[in-house]
Amino acid sequence: MKLSDFDYELPEELIAQEPPAERDGARMLVVHRAEQRFEDRRFREFPSFLREGDCLVLNDSRVLPSRLFAGNAEVMLLEPVSTSGESAAREWRALVRPGRKLRVGSIVRFDDRFSAEIVAHGERGERTVRFHGDEDVYAALDRLGHMPLPPYIKRDDRASDRERYQTVFARERGSVAAPTAGLHFTGEILDRVRESGAHIARVTLHVGLGTFQPIDREDFENHQLHFERYSIPEDSWQEIESARRVVAVGTTSVRTLESGGRGGATNLFIYPGYEFRRVGAMLTNFHLPRTSLLLLVCALAGTELTLAAYRHAVAEKYGFFSYGDCMLIL
């Protein structure tokens, strides 16, 4: 296999710049693996594809308003260096701009109450920053931060993105990108999921920027993903273990379920040839070409069927990527 086998042509105008007018209003391409076919449906029909004994697995990680601006300077937070002790949430790994000017010892002042000091360089160009001020870091992010919309959304974030670039079931703060397949769900849809006889289990994987990075080598099997923190509560573990079929919402839920164990850090890279141990079906958005996310979808649905479905989605003018339409793989 070569990375170039996992490419497709996408007109730029199909990259969704706005969420659907209604959260559950997306189109849904349903891929039937056993029958090697796909069909055009609406996401509101999603609960009708579930059956008694299914377990729907949601990633409840909450997106942080992790972009901070001070004049021409930007600090984009990635993850806290420590989650316990006196330094908890005061030191973070981050991307900074302009990188050449923001060297170790530089101070970035966001306002008179909150600032960040560059304290270390990382191996991949990231920095470690230490926040100063008497304000709780998360409170300061809520007050000053901007939502980290992906770079293919060619506009500044707005107040409405604080709601729409966040799932309705988000609880555990820590992601710097949304688990986007979950964006389609509403409380009503979740009620209909339960009425179908399916159970709902929550897991947490904090999404990092590395998940979405293009792969830069044709022999992609040796590509290394960034580690991301995950956990599975005991009650969710029991629901998943006893399910007749596990339906994962998003690639992050898939990687959580397939990593093994109840928690830790995972850099699991799933590509065609992988044998799934837990996941039997998946809801996912459409992904960028030549990425680990598209390779994961191809591993579950088959490369030829997946790329045929993508070509169909392009021809039918589906919306692509974070704010776009979705695909259900059965």
C-alpha positions as CSV (number, residue, x, y, z in Angstrom):
1,M,0.0,0.0,0.0
2,K,1.1,3.5,-0.7
3,L,-0.2,6.8,0.8
4,S,-1.1,8.0,-2.7
5,D,-3.7,5.2,-2.9
6,F,-5.7,7.1,-0.3
7,D,-6.3,10.4,-2.1
8,Y,-9.4,11.9,-3.8
9,E,-10.3,15.1,-5.6
10,L,-12.3,17.6,-3.5
11,P,-13.5,20.9,-4.8
12,E,-12.8,23.6,-2.3
13,E,-16.4,24.8,-2.3
14,L,-17.5,21.5,-0.6
15,I,-15.5,22.2,2.5
16,A,-18.2,23.3,5.0
17,Q,-17.5,26.8,6.4
18,E,-20.6,26.8,8.6
19,P,-22.4,24.2,10.6
20,P,-25.9,23.0,9.4
21,A,-28.7,25.5,10.2
22,E,-30.0,22.8,12.6
23,R,-27.6,20.7,14.6
24,D,-29.2,17.4,13.4
25,G,-29.8,18.6,9.9
26,A,-26.8,17.0,8.1
27,R,-27.0,14.5,5.3
28,M,-25.8,11.0,6.0
29,L,-24.2,8.6,3.5
30,V,-25.0,5.1,4.8
31,V,-22.4,2.5,3.8
32,H,-23.4,-1.2,3.9
33,R,-20.2,-3.2,4.0
34,A,-21.8,-6.7,3.6
35,E,-23.8,-5.6,0.5
36,Q,-21.0,-3.4,-0.9
37,R,-23.3,-0.5,-1.5
38,F,-24.2,3.0,-0.1
39,E,-27.3,5.1,0.1
40,D,-28.2,8.8,0.7
41,R,-30.1,9.4,3.9
42,R,-30.4,12.1,6.6
43,F,-28.8,12.1,10.0
44,R,-32.2,12.4,11.7
45,E,-32.7,8.8,10.5
46,F,-29.7,7.6,12.4
47,P,-31.6,6.0,15.3
48,S,-33.5,3.8,12.9
49,F,-30.3,2.0,12.0
50,L,-29.7,0.9,15.7
51,R,-31.2,-2.2,17.2
52,E,-31.7,-3.6,20.7
53,G,-28.4,-4.7,22.3
54,D,-26.3,-2.1,20.5
55,C,-24.1,0.2,22.5
56,L,-23.5,3.7,21.0
57,V,-20.2,5.1,22.2
58,L,-19.7,8.8,22.5
59,N,-16.5,10.8,23.2
60,D,-17.5,13.3,25.8
61,S,-14.3,15.4,25.6
62,R,-14.9,19.1,25.7
63,V,-13.1,21.5,23.4
64,L,-11.2,24.3,25.1
65,P,-11.3,27.8,23.7
66,S,-7.6,27.3,23.4
67,R,-6.4,30.1,21.1
68,L,-5.1,33.2,22.9
69,F,-4.2,36.5,21.1
70,A,-2.1,39.5,22.2
71,G,-1.6,41.9,19.3
72,N,0.3,40.0,16.6
73,A,1.1,37.1,19.0
74,E,-0.9,33.9,19.3
75,V,-0.6,31.1,21.8
76,M,-2.4,27.9,20.8
77,L,-2.6,25.5,23.8
78,L,-2.2,21.8,23.2
79,E,-2.3,20.1,26.6
80,P,-1.3,20.8,30.2
81,V,2.2,19.6,31.2
82,S,0.9,18.5,34.6
83,T,-2.6,17.7,35.8
84,S,-1.8,17.5,39.5
85,G,0.1,19.3,42.1
86,E,0.8,23.0,42.5
87,S,1.7,23.5,38.8
88,A,-1.6,21.8,37.6
89,A,-2.8,23.6,34.5
90,R,-0.3,26.4,34.9
91,E,2.2,25.0,32.4
92,W,1.1,23.9,28.9
93,R,2.6,22.7,25.7
94,A,1.6,25.2,23.0
95,L,2.2,26.4,19.5
96,V,3.2,30.1,19.3
97,R,3.4,32.7,16.6
98,P,5.6,34.4,15.6
99,G,7.9,31.6,16.7
100,R,11.1,33.4,15.9
101,K,10.3,36.3,18.2
102,L,8.8,34.3,21.0
103,R,11.9,32.7,22.5
104,V,12.5,31.3,26.0
105,G,12.0,34.1,28.5
106,S,9.5,36.0,26.3
107,I,6.4,37.2,28.1
108,V,3.0,37.4,26.2
109,R,0.5,39.7,28.0
110,F,-3.1,39.0,27.1
111,D,-4.5,41.7,29.4
112,D,-3.5,43.2,32.8
113,R,-4.7,40.0,34.6
114,F,-3.2,37.2,32.6
115,S,0.1,36.5,30.8
116,A,2.2,33.6,29.6
117,E,6.0,33.1,29.8
118,I,7.8,31.0,27.2
119,V,9.9,28.6,29.4
120,A,11.1,25.8,27.0
121,H,11.4,24.7,23.4
122,G,9.9,21.3,22.3
123,E,11.3,18.8,19.8
124,R,8.6,19.5,17.2
125,G,8.6,23.3,17.4
126,E,6.1,23.6,20.2
127,R,6.8,25.6,23.3
128,T,6.1,25.1,27.0
129,V,4.4,28.2,28.4
130,R,3.8,29.1,32.1
131,F,0.8,31.2,32.9
132,H,1.0,34.1,35.4
133,G,-1.7,35.8,37.2
134,D,-4.1,35.0,40.1
135,E,-6.9,33.9,37.7
136,D,-7.6,30.2,37.2
137,V,-6.3,29.2,33.7
138,Y,-9.6,27.7,32.6
139,A,-11.5,30.7,33.8
140,A,-9.1,32.9,31.8
141,L,-9.6,30.7,28.7
142,D,-13.4,31.1,29.0
143,R,-12.9,34.8,29.2
144,L,-10.2,35.4,26.6
145,G,-9.9,32.3,24.5
146,H,-11.1,31.6,21.0
147,M,-12.4,28.3,19.7
148,P,-9.7,26.4,17.7
149,L,-11.5,26.1,14.3
150,P,-9.5,24.0,11.8
151,P,-7.4,26.0,9.3
152,Y,-9.6,24.8,6.4
153,I,-12.5,26.9,7.9
154,K,-11.5,30.2,6.3
155,R,-13.0,32.6,8.8
156,D,-12.5,33.9,12.3
157,D,-14.4,32.1,15.1
158,R,-17.6,33.7,16.3
159,A,-19.5,33.5,19.6
160,S,-21.9,30.9,18.1
161,D,-18.9,28.5,17.5
162,R,-18.6,28.2,21.3
163,E,-21.8,26.2,21.1
164,R,-21.7,24.6,17.6
165,Y,-18.1,23.5,17.7
166,Q,-19.0,21.5,20.9
167,T,-21.1,18.4,21.3
168,V,-24.2,18.6,23.4
169,F,-22.8,15.8,25.6
170,A,-19.3,17.3,26.1
171,R,-18.2,17.1,29.8
172,E,-14.4,16.5,30.2
173,R,-12.4,19.5,29.1
174,G,-9.2,18.9,27.3
175,S,-9.6,18.7,23.5
176,V,-8.1,21.3,21.1
177,A,-10.3,20.0,18.2
178,A,-13.9,18.7,18.3
179,P,-14.7,15.0,18.0
180,T,-16.8,16.1,15.0
181,A,-19.0,13.1,14.4
182,G,-20.7,13.9,17.7
183,L,-21.6,17.5,16.6
184,H,-24.7,16.2,14.9
185,F,-26.4,14.8,18.0
186,T,-29.2,16.6,19.9
187,G,-31.0,15.6,23.1
188,E,-33.9,14.4,21.0
189,I,-31.7,12.2,18.9
190,L,-30.2,10.7,22.0
191,D,-33.6,10.0,23.4
192,R,-34.6,8.2,20.2
193,V,-31.3,6.2,20.4
194,R,-32.5,4.9,23.8
195,E,-36.0,4.2,22.5
196,S,-34.5,2.0,19.8
197,G,-33.2,-0.3,22.6
198,A,-29.6,0.7,22.2
199,H,-27.5,1.8,25.2
200,I,-25.2,4.8,25.4
201,A,-21.7,4.7,26.8
202,R,-19.4,7.6,27.2
203,V,-15.6,7.5,26.9
204,T,-13.1,10.3,26.9
205,L,-10.3,10.9,24.4
206,H,-8.8,14.4,24.4
207,V,-8.2,15.3,20.8
208,G,-4.9,16.7,19.9
209,L,-3.8,18.5,16.7
210,G,-1.6,15.6,15.7
211,T,-4.7,13.5,14.8
212,F,-5.4,15.6,11.8
213,Q,-1.9,16.0,10.5
214,P,-1.3,14.8,6.9
215,I,1.1,11.9,6.6
216,D,4.3,12.9,4.9
217,R,5.6,9.5,3.7
218,E,4.4,7.0,1.1
219,D,5.4,4.1,3.3
220,F,2.8,5.2,5.9
221,E,3.0,2.1,8.0
222,N,5.9,3.6,9.9
223,H,4.1,6.9,10.6
224,Q,3.9,7.8,14.3
225,L,0.8,9.5,15.7
226,H,1.0,11.8,18.7
227,F,-0.1,10.4,22.0
228,E,-3.6,11.4,23.2
229,R,-5.0,10.8,26.7
230,Y,-8.1,8.6,27.1
231,S,-10.2,6.9,29.8
232,I,-13.2,4.6,29.9
233,P,-15.4,4.7,33.1
234,E,-16.4,1.4,34.7
235,D,-20.1,1.7,33.8
236,S,-19.2,2.4,30.2
237,W,-16.8,-0.5,30.1
238,Q,-19.5,-2.9,31.3
239,E,-22.0,-1.6,28.7
240,I,-19.4,-2.0,25.9
241,E,-18.3,-5.5,27.1
242,S,-22.0,-6.8,27.1
243,A,-23.1,-5.2,23.8
244,R,-24.2,-7.2,20.8
245,R,-22.7,-4.5,18.6
246,V,-20.6,-1.5,19.4
247,V,-21.4,1.6,17.3
248,A,-18.6,4.2,17.7
249,V,-19.3,7.8,17.1
250,G,-16.2,9.2,15.5
251,T,-12.6,8.0,14.9
252,T,-11.6,9.1,18.4
253,S,-14.1,6.7,20.0
254,V,-12.8,4.0,17.7
255,R,-9.2,4.5,18.8
256,T,-10.3,4.6,22.4
257,L,-12.1,1.4,22.1
258,E,-9.4,-0.4,20.2
259,S,-6.5,0.8,22.3
260,G,-7.2,-1.7,25.1
261,G,-7.5,-1.1,28.8
262,R,-9.5,1.4,30.7
263,G,-7.2,4.5,30.2
264,G,-3.8,5.9,29.6
265,A,-2.3,7.5,26.5
266,T,-2.7,6.0,23.0
267,N,-1.0,6.6,19.6
268,L,-2.8,3.7,18.0
269,F,-2.5,4.0,14.2
270,I,-5.3,2.1,12.4
271,Y,-4.9,1.4,8.7
272,P,-6.2,-1.2,6.2
273,G,-5.3,-4.7,7.4
274,Y,-6.1,-3.9,11.0
275,E,-8.5,-6.4,12.7
276,F,-11.1,-4.6,14.8
277,R,-11.6,-6.2,18.2
278,R,-14.5,-4.1,19.6
279,V,-16.0,-1.8,17.0
280,G,-18.8,-3.1,14.8
281,A,-20.1,0.1,13.2
282,M,-19.1,3.8,13.1
283,L,-20.6,7.2,12.5
284,T,-18.0,9.6,11.1
285,N,-17.6,12.8,9.2
286,F,-15.7,13.0,5.9
287,H,-12.0,13.3,6.3
288,L,-9.1,15.0,4.5
289,P,-7.2,12.8,1.9
290,R,-3.9,11.2,2.9
291,T,-4.6,11.4,6.7
292,S,-4.7,8.8,9.4
293,L,-8.4,9.4,9.8
294,L,-9.2,8.4,6.2
295,L,-7.0,5.3,6.6
296,L,-9.0,4.3,9.7
297,V,-12.2,4.6,7.8
298,C,-10.7,2.5,4.9
299,A,-9.6,-0.1,7.5
300,L,-13.2,-0.5,8.7
301,A,-15.2,-0.1,5.4
302,G,-12.6,-1.3,2.9
303,T,-10.5,1.0,0.7
304,E,-12.4,0.5,-2.6
305,L,-15.8,0.9,-1.0
306,T,-14.7,3.9,1.0
307,L,-13.2,5.8,-1.9
308,A,-16.2,5.0,-4.1
309,A,-18.4,6.4,-1.3
310,Y,-16.3,9.5,-1.2
311,R,-16.5,10.0,-4.9
312,H,-20.2,9.7,-4.7
313,A,-20.3,12.3,-1.8
314,V,-18.3,14.7,-4.0
315,A,-20.6,14.2,-7.0
316,E,-23.7,14.7,-4.7
317,K,-22.1,17.8,-3.1
318,Y,-22.0,16.6,0.4
319,G,-20.4,19.0,2.9
320,F,-16.9,17.9,4.0
321,F,-14.9,18.0,7.2
322,S,-15.7,19.3,10.7
323,Y,-18.9,21.3,10.0
324,G,-19.9,19.0,7.1
325,D,-22.1,16.0,6.6
326,C,-21.5,12.4,7.9
327,M,-21.2,8.8,7.0
328,L,-22.6,5.8,8.8
329,I,-20.6,2.5,8.2
330,L,-22.6,-0.6,9.0
